[in-house]
Amino acid sequence: GLAIIAVPAAFSTGVAKRIEGASNNSDNSTAGHVSAFWTGLHTIEHHPFGLGLGSSAGVGQRTTADVSRVVVPENNYLQIGIELGVLPMMLFVLLTAAWIHSLRSAARRRPSPELAAVSAAAAGLAVTAWFLQVWIDFNVAWTVWGLAGAALGAARAPALAHETASWLPGPLAGDPAERAAPA
């Protein structure tokens, strides 16, 4: 079903040409992104303890022409590795994975549309961080991490009586206010 919509959309919007351009380096923009990724990996390879804070791109800093010796990896995780080194980069990846896992577990344990939405947004941004620098924008990072903290806190709070009573069998099911008093 999705392929019926996705394939024509890919061709009509030019996505297919960009993918083709990435494979043969005829699209300069895509080739630049791929080159930036490999430059980031090579920088980490040569400097496993990092280059120091501010040695990678900042918010809105998309090219190396903005500041000398700045490495723009087009990947938030590589950016942390470039600035702080391999160990902090791995710790951030593990922290992000644990955070996503906690949100998903909480959403399964206590289903709610709000918790599911925060979990999906966090997972989407964590994946996006492999291709863009989403976490360096404070508006995005603070909002999502703040909502995630609030959602995890709410998921750990005791459930209200009417939330738990709906799954109980027999006379305890339903809203306690709607139950008839014994005669």
Disulfide bonds with the S-S distance in Angstrom:
none
